[in-house]
Amino acid sequence: MNARTRYAPHLLLTAMIAIWGGSYAAVKVALGALPPFTVIALRFWIAVLCVLPFLGRGVGGELRATRRPGLLAGAALTIGYLLQTVGMNETSASMGGFLAGLIVLLVGLGGFLLFRSRFGRLSVAGFALGVVGLLLLCWPGGDGERTDTLRGILLQVGSMTAYAVHILLVSRFGRGAPALAFCLWQLVLVALVGTGAAWLADDRLTGVDWNGPLLFAIVYLGVLATALGIGVQAKVQHRIPPVHVALLFAMQPLFAALVAWATLGDRMGAMQLAGGVTIVVAVLLTSLDRQ
């Protein structure tokens, strides 16, 4: 295996992590005009439409083979997106990005509890440091412009827990599974639940200004961050060593903070920045334990 073939999955996953980092800013733009559950429904139905043309002739058998693992992974993904999108109404894009760093720590803990994977002293230290980082992120700031609420932060912590479960399920069931069929079950489930939640919440699309930034945000979320993102994750994540996956996901908060600063002018207080950096360091420390 040459270097190009060996590291192609790493490059693809890194590109997707950069896109996911930018999605926090896109979600904030979408939430400025649309209710949370409507944003979820729109982005996932767009993603479903993107995937359908690529399904092959044997799709029926592939869907039957991946129904159970696809729905299990989809359930975790659904919970994650519901909690995160509602929580993003009460936090900045930068805060959401830094909280995403918790995913790696939770994946390490979940892998130990569910699959008896390695969780040594460095992992324990990294997890403890991650908790410290979370506390710093939640620390009341003196900046009057700060809009992060404790409720929003806790909702996003819940969503990161669900995403960690999703990553573990993808690693568990993704190997050998038809990627598109496995992906489609997840997309359809989130789209259906998002639509149902929007209906129950009586979310309406009347009076929405479908301007350029809003349309770009919805297309970005549906096509790049969702259809392409989940498809690439299902295709390549199980081919990358866990320690490398952890290190790559450690970059997501940095991508999110950079994009939020460049596009939305996000600013975080000193305590929150310290908390975000602490979480990134915790992720790197935990990754060293799994080498």
C-alpha positions as CSV (number, residue, x, y, z in Angstrom):
1,M,0.0,0.0,0.0
2,N,1.5,3.3,-1.1
3,A,1.4,6.5,1.0
4,R,-1.3,8.0,-1.2
5,T,-3.7,5.1,-0.7
6,R,-2.8,4.8,3.0
7,Y,-3.6,8.4,3.9
8,A,-6.5,9.1,1.5
9,P,-9.0,8.2,4.2
10,H,-7.2,10.6,6.6
11,L,-7.4,13.4,4.0
12,L,-11.1,12.8,3.3
13,L,-12.0,12.7,7.0
14,T,-10.0,15.9,7.6
15,A,-11.8,17.7,4.8
16,M,-15.1,16.6,6.3
17,I,-14.1,17.7,9.8
18,A,-13.2,21.2,8.4
19,I,-16.7,21.3,6.7
20,W,-18.4,20.2,10.0
21,G,-16.4,23.0,11.8
22,G,-17.9,25.5,9.4
23,S,-21.4,24.1,9.8
24,Y,-21.7,25.8,13.3
25,A,-21.6,29.2,11.6
26,A,-24.0,28.0,8.9
27,V,-26.5,26.8,11.6
28,K,-26.4,30.1,13.3
29,V,-27.2,31.9,10.0
30,A,-30.1,29.4,9.4
31,L,-31.5,29.8,12.9
32,G,-31.6,33.5,12.4
33,A,-34.5,33.0,10.0
34,L,-35.9,29.5,10.6
35,P,-37.1,27.5,13.7
36,P,-34.7,24.8,14.9
37,F,-36.7,21.7,13.8
38,T,-37.3,23.2,10.4
39,V,-33.6,23.6,9.9
40,I,-33.1,19.9,10.7
41,A,-35.9,18.7,8.4
42,L,-34.7,20.9,5.5
43,R,-31.0,19.9,5.7
44,F,-31.8,16.2,6.0
45,W,-34.4,16.0,3.2
46,I,-31.9,17.8,1.0
47,A,-29.3,15.2,2.0
48,V,-31.7,12.3,1.3
49,L,-32.3,13.8,-2.2
50,C,-28.5,14.0,-2.8
51,V,-28.0,10.3,-1.9
52,L,-30.9,8.8,-3.8
53,P,-29.3,9.1,-7.3
54,F,-26.2,7.2,-6.3
55,L,-28.1,4.1,-5.1
56,G,-27.3,1.0,-7.2
57,R,-29.5,-1.7,-8.6
58,G,-29.2,-4.0,-5.6
59,V,-30.3,-1.3,-3.2
60,G,-33.2,-3.4,-1.8
61,G,-31.0,-6.0,-0.5
62,E,-28.5,-3.5,0.8
63,L,-31.2,-1.6,2.7
64,R,-32.5,-4.8,4.2
65,A,-28.9,-5.8,5.3
66,T,-28.3,-2.4,6.9
67,R,-31.7,-1.6,8.4
68,R,-30.9,-2.5,12.0
69,P,-27.4,-0.9,12.3
70,G,-28.6,2.1,10.1
71,L,-31.6,2.8,12.4
72,L,-29.5,2.4,15.5
73,A,-26.9,4.8,14.3
74,G,-29.7,7.0,13.0
75,A,-31.3,7.1,16.4
76,A,-28.1,8.4,18.0
77,L,-27.7,10.9,15.2
78,T,-31.3,12.1,15.6
79,I,-30.9,12.8,19.3
80,G,-27.6,14.6,18.6
81,Y,-29.0,16.9,16.0
82,L,-32.2,17.7,17.9
83,L,-30.3,18.7,21.0
84,Q,-27.5,20.5,19.2
85,T,-29.8,22.6,16.9
86,V,-32.0,23.7,19.8
87,G,-28.9,24.4,21.9
88,M,-27.3,26.5,19.2
89,N,-30.1,29.0,19.7
90,E,-28.6,29.8,23.0
91,T,-24.8,29.6,22.3
92,S,-22.4,31.1,19.9
93,A,-20.9,29.1,16.9
94,S,-17.5,29.2,18.6
95,M,-18.9,27.7,21.8
96,G,-20.6,25.0,19.9
97,G,-17.3,24.2,18.1
98,F,-15.3,23.9,21.3
99,L,-17.9,21.8,22.9
100,A,-17.6,19.4,19.9
101,G,-14.1,18.6,21.3
102,L,-15.8,16.6,24.0
103,I,-16.9,14.0,21.4
104,V,-13.4,12.4,21.3
105,L,-13.2,12.1,25.1
106,L,-16.7,10.6,25.2
107,V,-15.8,8.2,22.4
108,G,-12.8,7.0,24.4
109,L,-15.0,6.5,27.5
110,G,-17.8,4.9,25.6
111,G,-15.3,2.5,23.8
112,F,-14.0,1.5,27.2
113,L,-17.5,0.9,28.7
114,L,-19.1,-0.8,25.7
115,F,-16.2,-2.5,23.9
116,R,-13.5,-2.8,26.5
117,S,-11.1,-0.7,24.5
118,R,-8.0,0.9,26.1
119,F,-8.6,3.6,28.7
120,G,-5.4,4.0,30.6
121,R,-4.0,6.7,32.9
122,L,-3.5,9.3,30.1
123,S,-7.1,8.7,29.1
124,V,-8.3,9.3,32.6
125,A,-6.2,12.4,32.9
126,G,-7.5,13.6,29.5
127,F,-11.1,13.1,30.5
128,A,-10.6,14.9,33.8
129,L,-8.9,17.8,31.9
130,G,-11.8,17.8,29.5
131,V,-14.2,18.3,32.5
132,V,-12.1,21.2,33.6
133,G,-12.3,22.7,30.1
134,L,-16.1,22.3,30.1
135,L,-16.3,24.1,33.5
136,L,-14.2,26.9,32.1
137,L,-16.5,27.2,29.1
138,C,-19.5,27.4,31.4
139,W,-17.9,29.9,33.7
140,P,-20.0,33.2,33.8
141,G,-18.2,35.8,31.8
142,G,-18.0,39.5,32.3
143,D,-18.4,40.3,28.6
144,G,-21.8,41.8,28.1
145,E,-21.8,40.6,24.5
146,R,-21.7,36.9,25.5
147,T,-24.9,35.1,24.6
148,D,-24.1,31.6,25.8
149,T,-26.6,30.2,28.3
150,L,-26.0,27.3,30.7
151,R,-29.1,25.6,29.2
152,G,-27.7,25.9,25.7
153,I,-24.3,24.5,26.8
154,L,-25.9,21.5,28.6
155,L,-28.1,20.8,25.5
156,Q,-25.0,20.7,23.4
157,V,-23.1,18.5,25.9
158,G,-26.1,16.1,25.6
159,S,-25.8,16.2,21.8
160,M,-22.0,15.5,21.9
161,T,-22.8,12.4,24.0
162,A,-25.2,11.2,21.3
163,Y,-22.7,12.0,18.6
164,A,-20.1,9.9,20.5
165,V,-22.5,7.0,20.5
166,H,-23.0,7.5,16.8
167,I,-19.3,7.4,16.1
168,L,-18.9,4.2,18.1
169,L,-21.8,2.6,16.2
170,V,-20.4,3.7,12.8
171,S,-17.0,2.2,13.7
172,R,-18.8,-1.0,15.0
173,F,-21.1,-1.5,12.0
174,G,-19.5,0.5,9.2
175,R,-16.9,-2.1,8.2
176,G,-18.3,-4.2,5.4
177,A,-21.7,-2.5,5.3
178,P,-22.8,-0.9,2.0
179,A,-22.0,2.8,2.8
180,L,-24.8,4.5,0.9
181,A,-27.6,2.2,2.3
182,F,-26.2,2.5,5.8
183,C,-26.1,6.3,5.3
184,L,-29.6,6.5,3.9
185,W,-31.3,4.9,6.8
186,Q,-29.7,7.5,9.1
187,L,-30.6,10.4,6.9
188,V,-34.2,9.4,6.4
189,L,-34.7,8.8,10.2
190,V,-33.4,12.2,11.2
191,A,-35.4,13.9,8.4
192,L,-38.6,12.2,9.5
193,V,-38.2,13.0,13.1
194,G,-37.2,16.6,12.3
195,T,-40.3,17.0,10.2
196,G,-42.5,15.5,12.9
197,A,-40.9,17.7,15.6
198,A,-41.4,20.8,13.3
199,W,-45.1,19.8,12.9
200,L,-45.7,19.3,16.6
201,A,-44.0,22.7,17.4
202,D,-46.2,24.3,14.7
203,D,-43.1,25.7,13.0
204,R,-44.1,27.8,10.0
205,L,-42.2,28.9,6.9
206,T,-44.5,31.9,6.2
207,G,-42.7,35.3,6.1
208,V,-39.2,33.8,5.7
209,D,-36.8,36.0,3.8
210,W,-35.1,33.4,1.5
211,N,-32.0,35.5,1.0
212,G,-28.6,34.5,-0.4
213,P,-26.9,33.8,3.0
214,L,-29.9,31.7,4.2
215,L,-30.0,29.6,1.0
216,F,-26.2,29.1,1.1
217,A,-26.4,28.0,4.7
218,I,-29.2,25.5,4.0
219,V,-27.4,24.1,0.9
220,Y,-24.1,24.0,2.9
221,L,-25.7,22.1,5.7
222,G,-27.7,19.7,3.5
223,V,-25.3,18.9,0.8
224,L,-21.8,19.3,2.3
225,A,-22.2,18.9,6.1
226,T,-24.9,16.2,6.0
227,A,-25.1,14.1,2.7
228,L,-21.4,14.2,1.9
229,G,-20.2,14.3,5.5
230,I,-22.1,11.3,6.8
231,G,-21.4,9.4,3.6
232,V,-17.7,10.0,3.8
233,Q,-17.7,9.1,7.5
234,A,-19.5,5.8,6.9
235,K,-17.0,5.0,4.1
236,V,-13.7,5.8,5.6
237,Q,-13.8,6.2,9.4
238,H,-13.5,2.5,10.1
239,R,-10.3,2.4,7.9
240,I,-8.5,4.9,10.1
241,P,-6.9,3.8,13.5
242,P,-8.8,5.1,16.5
243,V,-5.9,7.3,17.7
244,H,-5.8,9.0,14.3
245,V,-9.6,9.6,14.3
246,A,-9.3,11.2,17.7
247,L,-6.5,13.5,16.6
248,L,-8.4,14.5,13.5
249,F,-11.6,15.3,15.4
250,A,-9.5,17.4,17.8
251,M,-9.2,20.0,15.0
252,Q,-12.9,20.5,14.7
253,P,-13.2,23.1,17.5
254,L,-10.4,25.1,15.9
255,F,-12.0,25.0,12.5
256,A,-15.3,26.1,14.1
257,A,-13.8,29.0,16.0
258,L,-11.9,30.2,13.0
259,V,-14.9,30.1,10.7
260,A,-17.2,31.7,13.3
261,W,-14.6,34.5,13.8
262,A,-14.2,35.1,10.1
263,T,-17.9,35.0,9.1
264,L,-19.9,36.0,12.2
265,G,-17.3,38.0,14.2
266,D,-17.6,35.7,17.1
267,R,-15.6,36.6,20.2
268,M,-15.1,34.6,23.3
269,G,-14.0,35.7,26.8
270,A,-10.6,34.7,28.2
271,M,-12.2,31.9,30.4
272,Q,-14.0,30.4,27.5
273,L,-11.0,30.5,25.2
274,A,-9.0,28.8,28.0
275,G,-11.7,26.2,28.3
276,G,-11.7,25.5,24.6
277,V,-7.9,25.2,24.5
278,T,-8.0,22.9,27.6
279,I,-10.5,20.6,25.8
280,V,-8.2,20.4,22.7
281,V,-5.2,19.6,25.0
282,A,-7.4,16.9,26.7
283,V,-8.2,15.3,23.4
284,L,-4.5,15.2,22.4
285,L,-3.6,13.7,25.8
286,T,-6.3,11.0,25.5
287,S,-5.1,10.2,22.0
288,L,-1.6,9.5,23.2
289,D,-2.9,6.8,25.4
290,R,-4.3,4.9,22.4
291,Q,-1.2,4.7,20.4
